[in-house]
C-alpha cells in the first residue's frame, strides 16, 4: 500500500475566526464552507439535519436526519471544513464510546513500537496474556480451560478472537449484556478483572470473532502493568498522554478510569473533534508523525485487513451482519467478505458471504465508530479524513452518504460507485401506519422487561448518574449549559427514544451540583397506603457520581 506522509503543520488554520457570512446555516463554521451544489448538499446533510432525498422512496424505510454536533474534514492534509453546533465547540471533548477501542489498540501499537518489555519479555502481539494475568477469575470455576487460556495472546485480544464469552449488547437485550454490568454495576470497580471472570470457550482463542469491550479493558489493564512497571505508578497513570496524546498534540484527550485506576479502553476515551481528526491522519500517514514512526511498520496496513476469524465458520453470517466487517486493528471496513459458504457471487464469480454494506462509497473506506455516531473515517485513495460527533441511534446508515457527499464536494468530477438501489443499510420494507403500531404493541412486553430490569438492578440510576456527570464535567457541558438545563440537554443528546426515556426515568429524581461536580440520582417506588387510595414515594436507591479530585480519572460512581 502506498504510504502518504504529510506533516500536520497545515492545521494552523484552526486558529481562524468564525465565519461571518454563514447565512441561515445553524452553528458556527471555523473554516468557510465551499460553495457549489455538491458542497451545499454535503453541508446541509452533515451539519444542518437535511434529509438526503435519494434515500426517500416508497418501498423502503427512509433515512432519518443526521444529528451532528461537530464535524472536521481534512483533505490532503488541510482542514477544509470545521463546524460546531454551539453546545460542542472546538475546545470541548466528546466521549468516543466504542471508537475508544481503536485508541486502545493504537496504544498497544505505540507500546510495541517503542520497545517496552514486561518482566524481561519484549512486548509484541505474540506476548501471552497469562504473563500479565496468570490466574484469571474464570479458572476458579473452569480449571480445565487453563491450556486454552495459556494460548491467548495480545494479538487475539486486539483482533477480538480471545474466546471469552461476551455479549456486547446495550440497545436491545440489556438483561443479557456483559457490557453494561461491566460499566455500571459489579464490574465497574475492576473492569479487566470482570472481563477475565467470563467463561472461556472450549475451542480457545483464534477460532471465532466476538466483538468485546471486555477485551479492550483487559488490554488497558495490561498496558497499565507494562507502563507501571517501567515508570512506577506515574507511568501507569500517564501512559496514554505520553505515548500518544502528547506526540500528536491532542490537547483535549483524556481517558476515564475504573474504580481500580485502570483506563476504560472499551468506551471512555474523550477527545475534541480536532483530536479525532489527528488520529485519523496518523493512520493515513502510515503511522508516521512529523517524521517519527509512532506505530509499527505495517500496523496501518493491517488496520485495513479483515480479521482472520471472519473466514472461519464459527463466525456466523448473522453475527457479521449485525455488526459489520471488522478490521484487525479495531476499525470497520467497507469490504466484501469472501468465504466458501457464501450464497452470493461477485463480478469475478467468487463466493461472497457478506457484501460490503456501503457499495456507493469507496471500497478502501475504513472507520472507527462509536455509539450514537462518533466517527473517524479514512479514505486513503482520496487523502480524506472525516471526524464527526453526534447523537443518532441509526448512525451507521449515514456513513455512506456522509462519505460520498464529502467526496462529491471536494473532488472535481468525483462519481460515486453506481448502485442499483440506494437504501440505508438497516432499512427494511416500509411499513404502513397500522403495521408499525401493531409491531410496537407486540414489542411492549419485551420493552417493559428490559426497563424493569434496568430499574430493579439499579442500572438506570447508576448509568444515568455516571453519564450525566461525564457529560457535564468531562465533556465540558457545565461551561456551556446552565445547571437547570443540564438534565434536558443530556437526555436530548443521549440518542434514546423519548418514550423509553420517560418510562426509564419516571421514578428518578436528579440533583446537579456544580460546586462539588457531582450528579445524584434518587430512585423511588410508589407504595400504596394500606387504607386508602393514596400512594407515596419510597426512596429505594441513591446513586452518586462525581468528578475525581484527579481529573485524569474522570467521573466515577460512588
TIVEX-111703 format. One record per residue (C-alpha): x, y, z; residue number from 1; residue in three letters. Coordinates in steps of 0.5 Angstrom, whole numbers, always signed. Layout:
N
> X	Y	Z	NUM	ALA $
...
% end
This chain:
558
> +0	+0	+0	1	UNK $
> +3	+7	-2	2	UNK $
> +4	+11	+4	3	UNK $
> +2	+18	+5	4	UNK $
> +7	+22	+9	5	UNK $
> +4	+29	+11	6	UNK $
> +7	+34	+16	7	UNK $
> +1	+37	+20	8	UNK $
> +3	+44	+20	9	UNK $
> -2	+46	+16	10	UNK $
> -7	+45	+21	11	UNK $
> -5	+52	+24	12	UNK $
> -12	+54	+20	13	UNK $
> -16	+52	+26	14	UNK $
> -14	+59	+29	15	UNK $
> -18	+62	+24	16	UNK $
> -24	+67	+27	17	UNK $
> -31	+64	+26	18	UNK $
> -34	+65	+19	19	UNK $
> -38	+72	+19	20	UNK $
> -43	+70	+13	21	UNK $
> -46	+63	+15	22	UNK $
> -53	+66	+12	23	UNK $
> -58	+61	+15	24	UNK $
> -54	+56	+17	25	UNK $
> -54	+53	+24	26	UNK $
> -48	+53	+28	27	UNK $
> -41	+56	+28	28	UNK $
> -36	+55	+22	29	UNK $
> -29	+56	+23	30	UNK $
> -27	+55	+16	31	UNK $
> -31	+58	+11	32	UNK $
> -36	+52	+7	33	UNK $
> -34	+51	+0	34	UNK $
> -40	+54	-5	35	UNK $
> -43	+49	-10	36	UNK $
> -49	+45	-11	37	UNK $
> -45	+39	-8	38	UNK $
> -42	+42	-2	39	UNK $
> -49	+45	-1	40	UNK $
> -52	+38	-1	41	UNK $
> -46	+36	+4	42	UNK $
> -46	+41	+9	43	UNK $
> -54	+41	+9	44	UNK $
> -53	+34	+10	45	UNK $
> -47	+33	+15	46	UNK $
> -49	+39	+20	47	UNK $
> -56	+42	+18	48	UNK $
> -60	+36	+19	49	UNK $
> -63	+36	+12	50	UNK $
> -65	+29	+9	51	UNK $
> -62	+26	+3	52	UNK $
> -68	+26	-2	53	UNK $
> -64	+20	-5	54	UNK $
> -66	+16	+1	55	UNK $
> -73	+17	+1	56	UNK $
> -77	+13	-3	57	UNK $
> -84	+9	-3	58	UNK $
> -81	+2	-2	59	UNK $
> -76	+2	+4	60	UNK $
> -75	+6	+10	61	UNK $
> -72	+13	+9	62	UNK $
> -66	+16	+12	63	UNK $
> -67	+20	+18	64	UNK $
> -64	+27	+20	65	UNK $
> -57	+27	+22	66	UNK $
> -56	+30	+29	67	UNK $
> -49	+32	+29	68	UNK $
> -46	+37	+34	69	UNK $
> -39	+37	+31	70	UNK $
> -35	+36	+24	71	UNK $
> -28	+37	+22	72	UNK $
> -26	+35	+15	73	UNK $
> -19	+34	+12	74	UNK $
> -17	+34	+5	75	UNK $
> -9	+33	+3	76	UNK $
> -7	+35	+10	77	UNK $
> -11	+41	+10	78	UNK $
> -17	+43	+14	79	UNK $
> -23	+44	+9	80	UNK $
> -29	+45	+14	81	UNK $
> -30	+45	+21	82	UNK $
> -37	+46	+24	83	UNK $
> -40	+46	+32	84	UNK $
> -47	+47	+34	85	UNK $
> -45	+51	+40	86	UNK $
> -46	+46	+45	87	UNK $
> -40	+43	+43	88	UNK $
> -34	+47	+41	89	UNK $
> -27	+47	+39	90	UNK $
> -24	+46	+46	91	UNK $
> -30	+41	+49	92	UNK $
> -28	+34	+49	93	UNK $
> -33	+28	+47	94	UNK $
> -34	+21	+49	95	UNK $
> -32	+17	+43	96	UNK $
> -35	+11	+46	97	UNK $
> -33	+4	+42	98	UNK $
> -29	+8	+38	99	UNK $
> -24	+8	+44	100	UNK $
> -23	+1	+43	101	UNK $
> -19	+3	+37	102	UNK $
> -15	+8	+41	103	UNK $
> -13	+2	+46	104	UNK $
> -11	-2	+40	105	UNK $
> -7	+4	+38	106	UNK $
> -3	+5	+45	107	UNK $
> -2	-3	+44	108	UNK $
> +2	-1	+38	109	UNK $
> +5	+5	+41	110	UNK $
> +8	+1	+46	111	UNK $
> +11	-5	+41	112	UNK $
> +14	+1	+37	113	UNK $
> +17	+4	+43	114	UNK $
> +20	-3	+45	115	UNK $
> +17	-4	+52	116	UNK $
> +18	-10	+56	117	UNK $
> +15	-13	+62	118	UNK $
> +19	-18	+67	119	UNK $
> +24	-19	+62	120	UNK $
> +20	-20	+56	121	UNK $
> +19	-16	+50	122	UNK $
> +12	-14	+49	123	UNK $
> +9	-16	+42	124	UNK $
> +3	-18	+39	125	UNK $
> +5	-25	+41	126	UNK $
> +6	-24	+48	127	UNK $
> +2	-28	+52	128	UNK $
> -4	-26	+56	129	UNK $
> -2	-30	+62	130	UNK $
> +4	-27	+63	131	UNK $
> +0	-21	+66	132	UNK $
> -5	-25	+69	133	UNK $
> -3	-32	+71	134	UNK $
> -9	-33	+75	135	UNK $
> -16	-30	+72	136	UNK $
> -22	-31	+76	137	UNK $
> -26	-35	+71	138	UNK $
> -20	-41	+72	139	UNK $
> -23	-42	+79	140	UNK $
> -30	-45	+76	141	UNK $
> -27	-48	+70	142	UNK $
> -20	-50	+72	143	UNK $
> -20	-55	+66	144	UNK $
> -19	-49	+61	145	UNK $
> -12	-47	+63	146	UNK $
> -9	-50	+57	147	UNK $
> -14	-46	+52	148	UNK $
> -12	-39	+57	149	UNK $
> -5	-40	+56	150	UNK $
> -5	-40	+49	151	UNK $
> -9	-33	+49	152	UNK $
> -4	-27	+46	153	UNK $
> -5	-20	+46	154	UNK $
> -6	-20	+38	155	UNK $
> -12	-25	+40	156	UNK $
> -15	-19	+44	157	UNK $
> -14	-14	+39	158	UNK $
> -17	-18	+34	159	UNK $
> -23	-20	+38	160	UNK $
> -21	-27	+38	161	UNK $
> -19	-29	+45	162	UNK $
> -25	-34	+46	163	UNK $
> -28	-31	+52	164	UNK $
> -36	-31	+53	165	UNK $
> -38	-24	+52	166	UNK $
> -45	-20	+50	167	UNK $
> -43	-13	+48	168	UNK $
> -51	-11	+48	169	UNK $
> -54	-4	+50	170	UNK $
> -59	-2	+46	171	UNK $
> -63	-9	+46	172	UNK $
> -63	-14	+51	173	UNK $
> -60	-11	+57	174	UNK $
> -61	-17	+62	175	UNK $
> -57	-21	+57	176	UNK $
> -51	-16	+57	177	UNK $
> -44	-17	+59	178	UNK $
> -42	-10	+57	179	UNK $
> -47	-6	+62	180	UNK $
> -45	-10	+68	181	UNK $
> -38	-8	+67	182	UNK $
> -39	-1	+66	183	UNK $
> -44	+1	+71	184	UNK $
> -45	-5	+76	185	UNK $
> -41	-10	+79	186	UNK $
> -35	-10	+74	187	UNK $
> -34	-2	+75	188	UNK $
> -29	-3	+81	189	UNK $
> -24	-7	+77	190	UNK $
> -26	-8	+69	191	UNK $
> -20	-12	+67	192	UNK $
> -22	-17	+73	193	UNK $
> -29	-17	+71	194	UNK $
> -28	-19	+64	195	UNK $
> -23	-24	+66	196	UNK $
> -28	-27	+70	197	UNK $
> -32	-29	+64	198	UNK $
> -32	-36	+61	199	UNK $
> -27	-38	+56	200	UNK $
> -30	-43	+50	201	UNK $
> -27	-50	+50	202	UNK $
> -24	-48	+43	203	UNK $
> -20	-43	+46	204	UNK $
> -17	-37	+42	205	UNK $
> -17	-36	+35	206	UNK $
> -23	-39	+33	207	UNK $
> -29	-34	+33	208	UNK $
> -29	-27	+32	209	UNK $
> -33	-24	+38	210	UNK $
> -33	-16	+39	211	UNK $
> -32	-15	+46	212	UNK $
> -31	-9	+50	213	UNK $
> -28	-13	+56	214	UNK $
> -22	-15	+51	215	UNK $
> -21	-8	+50	216	UNK $
> -21	-7	+58	217	UNK $
> -16	-13	+59	218	UNK $
> -11	-9	+54	219	UNK $
> -12	-3	+58	220	UNK $
> -10	-7	+65	221	UNK $
> -4	-10	+61	222	UNK $
> -2	-3	+59	223	UNK $
> -2	-1	+66	224	UNK $
> +2	-6	+68	225	UNK $
> +7	-5	+63	226	UNK $
> +8	+2	+64	227	UNK $
> +7	+2	+71	228	UNK $
> +13	-3	+72	229	UNK $
> +17	+2	+67	230	UNK $
> +15	+8	+71	231	UNK $
> +12	+7	+77	232	UNK $
> +5	+9	+79	233	UNK $
> +7	+15	+75	234	UNK $
> +8	+11	+69	235	UNK $
> +1	+7	+70	236	UNK $
> -3	+14	+70	237	UNK $
> +1	+18	+65	238	UNK $
> +2	+13	+59	239	UNK $
> -4	+15	+54	240	UNK $
> -1	+22	+55	241	UNK $
> +6	+20	+54	242	UNK $
> +5	+15	+49	243	UNK $
> +0	+18	+44	244	UNK $
> -3	+25	+46	245	UNK $
> +3	+29	+47	246	UNK $
> +6	+26	+41	247	UNK $
> +0	+28	+37	248	UNK $
> -1	+35	+41	249	UNK $
> -8	+32	+43	250	UNK $
> -10	+38	+48	251	UNK $
> -17	+35	+50	252	UNK $
> -15	+28	+50	253	UNK $
> -16	+24	+56	254	UNK $
> -19	+17	+59	255	UNK $
> -23	+16	+65	256	UNK $
> -21	+10	+70	257	UNK $
> -25	+5	+73	258	UNK $
> -25	+4	+81	259	UNK $
> -18	+1	+81	260	UNK $
> -15	+6	+77	261	UNK $
> -15	+2	+70	262	UNK $
> -16	+6	+64	263	UNK $
> -23	+4	+61	264	UNK $
> -21	+3	+54	265	UNK $
> -28	+0	+52	266	UNK $
> -31	+7	+52	267	UNK $
> -29	+13	+56	268	UNK $
> -23	+16	+51	269	UNK $
> -25	+23	+51	270	UNK $
> -23	+28	+45	271	UNK $
> -24	+34	+41	272	UNK $
> -26	+33	+34	273	UNK $
> -19	+36	+32	274	UNK $
> -16	+31	+36	275	UNK $
> -20	+25	+33	276	UNK $
> -18	+28	+26	277	UNK $
> -11	+28	+28	278	UNK $
> -11	+21	+30	279	UNK $
> -14	+19	+23	280	UNK $
> -9	+23	+20	281	UNK $
> -4	+19	+24	282	UNK $
> -7	+13	+20	283	UNK $
> -7	+16	+14	284	UNK $
> +0	+17	+14	285	UNK $
> +2	+10	+15	286	UNK $
> +4	+11	+23	287	UNK $
> +9	+17	+22	288	UNK $
> +8	+24	+25	289	UNK $
> +13	+29	+24	290	UNK $
> +18	+25	+21	291	UNK $
> +18	+20	+27	292	UNK $
> +15	+13	+27	293	UNK $
> +10	+12	+32	294	UNK $
> +6	+5	+30	295	UNK $
> +10	-1	+28	296	UNK $
> +11	-2	+20	297	UNK $
> +5	-5	+17	298	UNK $
> +1	-3	+23	299	UNK $
> -4	+1	+19	300	UNK $
> -4	-3	+13	301	UNK $
> -7	-9	+18	302	UNK $
> -12	-4	+20	303	UNK $
> -15	-4	+13	304	UNK $
> -15	-12	+13	305	UNK $
> -20	-17	+15	306	UNK $
> -19	-20	+22	307	UNK $
> -18	-28	+20	308	UNK $
> -23	-31	+24	309	UNK $
> -29	-28	+20	310	UNK $
> -26	-33	+15	311	UNK $
> -28	-39	+20	312	UNK $
> -35	-42	+20	313	UNK $
> -35	-41	+28	314	UNK $
> -36	-33	+26	315	UNK $
> -43	-33	+23	316	UNK $
> -46	-29	+18	317	UNK $
> -52	-27	+22	318	UNK $
> -46	-24	+27	319	UNK $
> -43	-21	+22	320	UNK $
> -49	-18	+19	321	UNK $
> -51	-15	+26	322	UNK $
> -44	-12	+27	323	UNK $
> -40	-10	+20	324	UNK $
> -34	-12	+17	325	UNK $
> -28	-12	+22	326	UNK $
> -21	-10	+22	327	UNK $
> -15	-13	+25	328	UNK $
> -14	-6	+29	329	UNK $
> -21	-5	+31	330	UNK $
> -24	-1	+25	331	UNK $
> -29	-3	+21	332	UNK $
> -28	-4	+13	333	UNK $
> -32	-3	+7	334	UNK $
> -30	-10	+4	335	UNK $
> -34	-16	+2	336	UNK $
> -32	-22	+6	337	UNK $
> -31	-28	+1	338	UNK $
> -32	-35	+4	339	UNK $
> -33	-42	+1	340	UNK $
> -40	-42	+5	341	UNK $
> -42	-35	+1	342	UNK $
> -49	-35	-2	343	UNK $
> -47	-29	-7	344	UNK $
> -42	-28	-12	345	UNK $
> -38	-22	-14	346	UNK $
> -37	-20	-21	347	UNK $
> -31	-25	-22	348	UNK $
> -35	-30	-20	349	UNK $
> -32	-31	-13	350	UNK $
> -37	-33	-7	351	UNK $
> -39	-27	-2	352	UNK $
> -41	-29	+5	353	UNK $
> -42	-21	+6	354	UNK $
> -42	-16	+1	355	UNK $
> -40	-9	+3	356	UNK $
> -45	-5	+6	357	UNK $
> -43	+2	+3	358	UNK $
> -43	+0	-4	359	UNK $
> -43	+7	-7	360	UNK $
> -37	+9	-2	361	UNK $
> -30	+8	-4	362	UNK $
> -28	+0	-2	363	UNK $
> -22	+3	+2	364	UNK $
> -26	+7	+7	365	UNK $
> -25	+5	+14	366	UNK $
> -27	+8	+20	367	UNK $
> -27	+8	+28	368	UNK $
> -34	+8	+30	369	UNK $
> -38	+9	+37	370	UNK $
> -45	+9	+40	371	UNK $
> -49	+15	+37	372	UNK $
> -45	+16	+32	373	UNK $
> -38	+18	+34	374	UNK $
> -34	+17	+28	375	UNK $
> -27	+18	+25	376	UNK $
> -27	+16	+18	377	UNK $
> -21	+15	+13	378	UNK $
> -21	+14	+5	379	UNK $
> -13	+13	+3	380	UNK $
> -15	+14	-4	381	UNK $
> -17	+21	-3	382	UNK $
> -13	+23	+3	383	UNK $
> -19	+24	+6	384	UNK $
> -21	+25	+14	385	UNK $
> -28	+26	+17	386	UNK $
> -28	+27	+24	387	UNK $
> -35	+27	+27	388	UNK $
> -39	+27	+34	389	UNK $
> -47	+27	+35	390	UNK $
> -53	+23	+37	391	UNK $
> -56	+18	+33	392	UNK $
> -59	+11	+34	393	UNK $
> -58	+9	+27	394	UNK $
> -52	+13	+25	395	UNK $
> -49	+7	+21	396	UNK $
> -54	+9	+16	397	UNK $
> -51	+16	+15	398	UNK $
> -43	+14	+14	399	UNK $
> -44	+12	+7	400	UNK $
> -48	+19	+5	401	UNK $
> -43	+23	+9	402	UNK $
> -37	+20	+6	403	UNK $
> -40	+20	-1	404	UNK $
> -42	+27	-1	405	UNK $
> -36	+30	+2	406	UNK $
> -32	+27	-4	407	UNK $
> -37	+30	-9	408	UNK $
> -36	+37	-6	409	UNK $
> -28	+36	-5	410	UNK $
> -26	+32	-11	411	UNK $
> -27	+35	-18	412	UNK $
> -31	+30	-22	413	UNK $
> -32	+25	-17	414	UNK $
> -37	+20	-19	415	UNK $
> -40	+15	-13	416	UNK $
> -40	+8	-15	417	UNK $
> -46	+6	-19	418	UNK $
> -51	+2	-15	419	UNK $
> -58	-1	-17	420	UNK $
> -62	+1	-10	421	UNK $
> -60	+6	-5	422	UNK $
> -62	+5	+2	423	UNK $
> -60	+5	+9	424	UNK $
> -56	-1	+11	425	UNK $
> -61	-2	+17	426	UNK $
> -67	+0	+13	427	UNK $
> -73	-5	+12	428	UNK $
> -79	-5	+8	429	UNK $
> -83	+1	+9	430	UNK $
> -89	-1	+14	431	UNK $
> -96	+2	+14	432	UNK $
> -98	+6	+20	433	UNK $
> -102	+0	+22	434	UNK $
> -97	-5	+22	435	UNK $
> -92	+0	+25	436	UNK $
> -97	+1	+31	437	UNK $
> -98	-7	+31	438	UNK $
> -91	-8	+32	439	UNK $
> -90	-3	+37	440	UNK $
> -95	-6	+41	441	UNK $
> -92	-13	+40	442	UNK $
> -85	-10	+43	443	UNK $
> -88	-7	+49	444	UNK $
> -87	-14	+54	445	UNK $
> -80	-14	+52	446	UNK $
> -79	-7	+53	447	UNK $
> -82	-7	+60	448	UNK $
> -78	-13	+62	449	UNK $
> -72	-9	+60	450	UNK $
> -74	-3	+63	451	UNK $
> -76	-7	+69	452	UNK $
> -69	-10	+69	453	UNK $
> -66	-3	+69	454	UNK $
> -69	-1	+75	455	UNK $
> -69	-7	+79	456	UNK $
> -62	-8	+78	457	UNK $
> -60	+0	+79	458	UNK $
> -57	+0	+72	459	UNK $
> -62	+6	+70	460	UNK $
> -60	+10	+76	461	UNK $
> -52	+8	+76	462	UNK $
> -51	+9	+68	463	UNK $
> -55	+16	+68	464	UNK $
> -51	+19	+74	465	UNK $
> -45	+17	+71	466	UNK $
> -46	+19	+64	467	UNK $
> -49	+26	+67	468	UNK $
> -43	+27	+71	469	UNK $
> -38	+26	+65	470	UNK $
> -43	+30	+60	471	UNK $
> -43	+36	+65	472	UNK $
> -36	+36	+68	473	UNK $
> -31	+31	+63	474	UNK $
> -34	+34	+56	475	UNK $
> -35	+41	+59	476	UNK $
> -42	+42	+58	477	UNK $
> -42	+46	+65	478	UNK $
> -38	+51	+62	479	UNK $
> -44	+52	+56	480	UNK $
> -51	+49	+59	481	UNK $
> -54	+52	+66	482	UNK $
> -55	+47	+72	483	UNK $
> -62	+48	+71	484	UNK $
> -62	+45	+64	485	UNK $
> -57	+40	+64	486	UNK $
> -61	+34	+65	487	UNK $
> -65	+36	+59	488	UNK $
> -59	+37	+55	489	UNK $
> -56	+31	+57	490	UNK $
> -62	+27	+55	491	UNK $
> -63	+30	+49	492	UNK $
> -56	+28	+46	493	UNK $
> -57	+21	+49	494	UNK $
> -60	+18	+43	495	UNK $
> -65	+15	+47	496	UNK $
> -73	+15	+44	497	UNK $
> -77	+20	+49	498	UNK $
> -82	+14	+50	499	UNK $
> -76	+10	+53	500	UNK $
> -73	+16	+57	501	UNK $
> -80	+17	+60	502	UNK $
> -81	+10	+62	503	UNK $
> -74	+9	+65	504	UNK $
> -73	+16	+69	505	UNK $
> -81	+16	+71	506	UNK $
> -79	+14	+78	507	UNK $
> -72	+18	+78	508	UNK $
> -70	+25	+81	509	UNK $
> -64	+29	+79	510	UNK $
> -59	+33	+83	511	UNK $
> -54	+37	+79	512	UNK $
> -48	+40	+84	513	UNK $
> -43	+44	+80	514	UNK $
> -40	+46	+86	515	UNK $
> -38	+39	+88	516	UNK $
> -38	+37	+81	517	UNK $
> -43	+31	+83	518	UNK $
> -49	+28	+80	519	UNK $
> -54	+25	+85	520	UNK $
> -60	+20	+82	521	UNK $
> -65	+18	+87	522	UNK $
> -70	+12	+85	523	UNK $
> -77	+12	+88	524	UNK $
> -82	+6	+88	525	UNK $
> -89	+8	+89	526	UNK $
> -92	+5	+95	527	UNK $
> -100	+5	+96	528	UNK $
> -102	+7	+103	529	UNK $
> -106	+1	+106	530	UNK $
> -113	+4	+108	531	UNK $
> -114	+9	+102	532	UNK $
> -112	+10	+95	533	UNK $
> -106	+15	+97	534	UNK $
> -100	+13	+94	535	UNK $
> -93	+15	+97	536	UNK $
> -86	+15	+94	537	UNK $
> -81	+11	+98	538	UNK $
> -73	+12	+97	539	UNK $
> -70	+5	+95	540	UNK $
> -64	+8	+92	541	UNK $
> -59	+14	+92	542	UNK $
> -53	+14	+87	543	UNK $
> -48	+19	+86	544	UNK $
> -42	+20	+81	545	UNK $
> -37	+26	+82	546	UNK $
> -31	+28	+78	547	UNK $
> -25	+25	+82	548	UNK $
> -20	+30	+85	549	UNK $
> -15	+27	+80	550	UNK $
> -18	+30	+73	551	UNK $
> -15	+24	+70	552	UNK $
> -20	+19	+73	553	UNK $
> -26	+23	+70	554	UNK $
> -33	+21	+74	555	UNK $
> -34	+15	+78	556	UNK $
> -39	+12	+81	557	UNK $
> -39	+13	+89	558	UNK $
% end
